[in-house]
Amino acid sequence: MAIREQKISQARRNLISRKARIWTWLRKEFLSDIKEPIKKWLEKLLKQAEHDIGAGEILIEPEMSQNITRIIEKLLKSSLAYGYWLQHVFTRECRSGKYRGHVKLADVPEDDELRQILEELIDFDLAEDWQWNNVVPETAIEWLKDYTPMLVGSFEFGILEKVRDVIRQSMEEGSTLQERIDALRESVFELQEIAEQRLEAIARTEITRADSMGSLIEMKTNSDVVGVEFSAILDDRTTQICESRHGLIMSINDPRLPEIIPPLHINCRSLLLSCTIYEYPDGVLTSHEFDEGLPETMQRDYDIQVIQDLLDSLE
């Protein structure tokens, strides 16, 4: 038994390492792909704002390009697919006792059919009417469809509010039309910095969110999984929210499960680890710390409800 537990412990460390590599790769790819489209959108936004000032308006919102929406959508789909895939490989390793090194979506040839389905999810246009629920339930697909525009809208709103602030301030100072335009042009570097910061936060937070959803789908539908363990990245950037929950275990059927699904705050890097029957043949009991006063999370009611709906659809 000790040897078995040791191997599973190593498999878990491999899983964490794999997730770290995949998350880093997804984040870099996203920020690289979206850089130029965002730059063009900002240029269009400032040009439109200059026109609006001349016409006496505050700001008419230019539409964000569909290319930007597709890039954000692909980030979510890729993160969900990889979350499912890495959890699937981890469970297989626990069952077989055979462990691999670096694992990507292109690996593990005996799972060709599953890999193909996940690859289709990443490439598939969610706007089309297509039922894709051989692995990922329709609830998750509907979440992807609804959540992408929410993210795009949130990003747009933050940048637009900054542009409006620049215009309002210059108007309150009694500046001339040209001075207002000059002030707007001078804000371009600050706007680019704000945009980059927001995109970085989107990348870190939403990779965690979609990965958690993919992992949870595989856990909930796999009879080998009896519980989940909350795992925080412990360093000088770890929040008290996540540090206080690190190592806590919860039954896979605990009704409070949606309340601990990462991300618990912006830029959350925590993840869920599955507890399998190979480690806990008699099942798991939820850690008693969950009944005590843990620091409140920054989860939105919407996030908790989405996870609850997903779990209900998997029952």
Disulfide bonds with the S-S distance in Angstrom:
none
